[in-house]
């Protein structure tokens, strides 16, 4: 699994990098076919203070690309919310992928 963390208008500190890595490990625990994860952390210069910090993530899994974003006043809270969104999407993708491997249909004997 390749993990890329980058920042836009902010420096990605080692503490922030380790926090994001710890939060995204949950996704790789639930689904082992994660190929690539790209995280972009942004501080926007907008007047609305509640949505200045933004975390975006693209995950490439086998057969699909998953995208989520979250905005919050605190960057750590935005990362928490982002991890929750991604976890739900990855579990839903895993369930859909496993549903296709069901038993063949039984035919009725007339």
C-alpha positions as CSV (number, residue, x, y, z in Angstrom):
1,X,0.0,0.0,0.0
2,X,1.4,3.4,-1.0
3,X,0.4,6.3,1.2
4,X,1.0,9.9,0.0
5,X,0.2,12.8,2.4
6,X,0.6,16.3,1.0
7,X,-0.4,19.7,2.2
8,X,-1.7,22.8,0.4
9,X,-1.0,26.1,2.3
10,X,0.3,24.1,5.3
11,X,3.3,22.2,6.3
12,X,2.6,18.5,7.1
13,X,4.3,18.0,10.4
14,X,5.5,14.5,11.6
15,X,2.8,14.5,14.2
16,X,0.1,15.3,11.6
17,X,1.5,12.6,9.3
18,X,1.5,10.0,12.0
19,X,-2.1,10.9,13.0
20,X,-3.3,10.5,9.4
21,X,-1.4,7.2,9.0
22,X,-2.9,5.9,12.3
23,X,-6.5,6.8,11.2
24,X,-6.1,5.3,7.7
25,X,-4.7,2.0,9.1
26,X,-8.2,1.1,10.0
27,X,-9.2,1.0,6.3
28,X,-6.4,-1.3,5.4
29,X,-7.4,-3.6,8.3
30,X,-10.9,-3.8,7.0
31,X,-10.0,-4.3,3.3
32,X,-6.6,-5.7,2.3
33,X,-6.8,-4.9,-1.4
34,X,-6.0,-1.2,-1.1
35,X,-3.4,-0.3,-3.7
36,X,-2.8,3.4,-3.2
37,X,-4.0,6.2,-0.8
38,X,-3.5,9.9,-1.5
39,X,-4.4,12.4,1.2
40,X,-4.4,16.2,0.6
41,X,-4.7,18.5,3.6
42,X,-5.7,22.1,2.9
43,X,-6.1,25.3,4.8
44,X,-8.4,27.6,2.8
45,X,-8.5,31.4,3.2
46,X,-12.2,31.7,3.3
47,X,-14.2,33.9,5.8
48,X,-16.2,31.0,7.2
49,X,-14.0,29.8,10.1
50,X,-16.0,26.6,10.5
51,X,-14.9,25.1,7.2
52,X,-11.3,26.4,6.7
53,X,-9.5,23.1,7.3
54,X,-10.2,20.5,4.6
55,X,-9.0,16.9,4.2
56,X,-9.4,15.0,0.9
57,X,-8.5,11.5,0.1
58,X,-8.4,9.3,-3.0
59,X,-8.1,5.5,-2.5
60,X,-7.4,3.2,-5.3
61,X,-8.7,-0.3,-4.5
62,X,-9.0,-3.3,-6.8
63,X,-11.7,-2.4,-9.3
64,X,-12.6,1.0,-8.0
65,X,-11.5,4.5,-6.9
66,X,-13.0,5.9,-3.8
67,X,-13.0,9.6,-3.0
68,X,-14.1,11.5,0.2
69,X,-13.6,14.9,1.6
70,X,-14.3,16.6,4.9
71,X,-14.2,20.2,6.2
72,X,-14.0,21.4,9.7
73,X,-12.7,24.2,11.9
74,X,-10.0,21.8,13.3
75,X,-7.8,19.7,10.9
76,X,-7.7,16.7,13.3
77,X,-11.5,16.6,13.4
78,X,-11.6,16.8,9.6
79,X,-9.2,13.8,9.4
80,X,-11.4,11.9,11.9
81,X,-14.5,12.6,9.8
82,X,-12.7,11.7,6.6
83,X,-11.6,8.4,8.1
84,X,-15.1,7.5,9.1
85,X,-16.5,8.4,5.6
86,X,-13.8,6.3,3.9
87,X,-14.3,3.4,6.2
88,X,-18.0,3.3,5.4
89,X,-17.3,3.5,1.7
90,X,-14.6,0.8,1.8
91,X,-16.8,-1.6,3.8
92,X,-19.7,-1.0,1.3
93,X,-17.4,-1.8,-1.6
94,X,-16.1,-4.9,0.1
95,X,-19.7,-6.1,0.8
96,X,-20.7,-5.5,-2.9
97,X,-17.6,-7.3,-4.1
98,X,-18.3,-10.3,-1.9
99,X,-22.0,-10.5,-2.9
100,X,-21.0,-11.5,-6.4
101,X,-19.5,-14.7,-5.2
102,X,-22.7,-16.3,-4.0
103,X,-23.9,-19.8,-4.6
104,X,-25.5,-20.7,-7.9
105,X,-29.2,-20.5,-8.2
106,X,-31.1,-23.7,-7.4
107,X,-33.4,-24.9,-10.2
108,X,-36.9,-26.2,-9.3
109,X,-37.8,-29.6,-10.4
110,X,-41.2,-29.8,-12.0
